[in-house]
Amino acid sequence: GENVEQHPSTLSVQEGDSAVIKCTYSDSASNYFPWYKQELGKGPQLIIDIRSNVGEKKDQRIAVTLNKTAKHFSLHITETQPEDSAVYFCAAWKGRGGSNYKLTFGKGTLLTVNP
Amino acid sequence: NAGVTQTPKFQVLKTGQSMTLQCAQDMNHNSMYWYRQDPGMGLRLIYYSASEGTTDKGEVPNGYNVSRLNKREFSLRLESAAPSQTSVYFCASSLGSIGETQYFGPGTRLLVL
């Protein structure tokens, strides 16, 4: 089955700096890669996603890049703010076929933005 | 729209007790999911339902059962709770294809003593 590795597990940055979280996946058939943000005591919330036919996607201060050859994708947050502090999860989805219908999540990155 | 709602928010059980976690969505989504979240383990899929009337096992189904009561509701039942089932449980839903753009509920924190 799919395996998603996420690094680092914790990340501390100063307000205004950039933060980068990286994920690798094992199944080259995976074609959808969402990123979720989870604030303390809440459920994960989708913040950005990318499909395998696109190499980069931006939404204001957030961007995601995908390298299909190397099977890795990254989340980039620029001009970080204290409210960006949360746990971030990457995930990979393979699509239809057999029983592999599920999203496979990385284990999460705790991002702390220090004022 | 309330999105995905879950009840209860917190629950304490004794080993061997049973309970049902309730989940409902008001987004007219076809697919629904149950995950558990444990420290350092990320989110692991317990069961999912691609559409009303169908359910399938996920990554960690042992000790759980589910019911897709109708399009809106998807419940998770623990027949005989064990301390290993202490976790935070999240319900999620998606509009169409399994796995795409899932919307999560606020979670149920379960402690089994």
Interface residues (C-beta under 8 A of the other chain):
Chain A: Q6 Y32 P34 Y36 G41 K42 G43 P44 Q45 L46 D49 F89 W93 K94 G95 R96 S99 Y101 K102 L103 F105 G106 K107 G108
Chain B: V4 Y33 G40 M41 G42 L43 R44 L45 Y48 A50 D56 G58 E59 F90 A92 S97 I98 G99 E100 T101 Q102 Y103 F104 G105 P106 G107
